Amino acid sequence: MYDTYDKLGAEISSYGSGDYHECSVQLLRENGSRLSEFFYVSHEILKDKPAIPGMPSLRGGETLKVTLKEKYADIYADLYYTVYDDLSIVTRHVEFTNQTKEKVKLLRAYSFTLDLPKSDYDMLDLEGAWSRERRPERTPLHHGTSFVDSKSGASGTRNPFLCILDRNTTEESGNAYGFNLVYSSSFVLKADVGTTGTTRVMGGINDFDFAWCMDAGEGFATPKVVMAFSSTGLTGMSHAYHDAYRKYLINPRFVNEHRPIVINNWEATYFDFNNERLMGIIDVIEGSGINTLVLDDGWFGTRNDDHQSLGDWYVNTDKLKGGLTTIIDYCHARGMKFGLWFEPEMISPNSDLYRAHPDWAIAVPGVEPPISRYQMILDITRPEVRDYVVNAVNTMLKENAIDYVKWDFNRLLTENYSQKLPAERQQEFHHRYALGLYDLCERIIEANPHVFFEGCAGGGGRFALLTTKTNASIRAVLPPKRATRSESLAWP
């Protein structure tokens, strides 16, 4: 088989067996070997599409499960393909299982591999930065590997999306192959043009600074990728994604609801507000069609500037006399809804929370942590930290008549270290953070089914297909540049 691997298409591509394309899985055995070859064992068609452990997924569809086994060890890879009668999409992911008696480390575990039949394609990705998010960037593929990625612990201002196009494809004609990860952390998507005239597309969790230990009997699941095809250009592909996400991904409680028209007090008041100033904003916009006031940063703890109190999620009653009730009642009495800002994953070094639990902030012991925006990040890989966040946020939402939450995430991950993980598992940190985020979303959003959640992430810094496991949606959105517009349904 050695002389044919590099010429054949692959549904999973291994390392060290004669396939010189990029591989989609790399294992490290206890003897130091990284060699693997996976072969077909069985397949079955599943009536009910299984959930991915701990991660979001689309609903519905018919699923094919193909089981492969590594040639020389009891290591299995289950490939899952889900199709939909009404859409030109296929979703894919992989679940690995270690049935050996030794520890196996995954050095790379991508969600999919797809070989396309030629090499003369263009690649389209969505580059961006703050205030210029997701701008289409089209370039011809060259021999070798082209890729888009994030190494920041979030998808960033570029969506985890890649499109392969025929050279003559336009908005309205030509072939377009889209790949979009349902994932909210460091990712990579690659197009590898080989010497045999084909193009291999693959991707998933970024393998930069990644490894995952599978002890005997343990497994690992990759995130879902949504693959769309259109023979009618970019418009057809875009429509396929829109239809898929509206019908099978976004929270069904809100998918067909009108999006709120929001005014946010932030640039009008920054931290300097009280009940009277907020009532003045409501009075000015009453009757304008704006139907939701969002109270932004500064309502909690002693948060009179950005140097303090993140994590102290209790109302600053010196600033808001009577708590939130006064302004909420004033808002509701005028037929408007009320929204509240949180940054649940963050902690200020100057906060009651940090003084009580300094070890809850992400940091390497003995190393001065980098501080960005005067804030650090909570280690939500730890269950006790997640329990605190869930209880604090749910208490605020339970005790106050809040209709809308703006969930912010204003700085990216650094250090990438948990004080509760052993040394051999520190490279699992980014993915464990993503799993922790999904757990937070699940427990907060499902406990508050009436609340509409907006994912801000500094204005588009985590623009991902982020849903909870039960599909209660929180979607990262473009920044609200205008007070009268909320863009919670913007697609990549």
Disulfide bonds with the S-S distance in Angstrom:
none
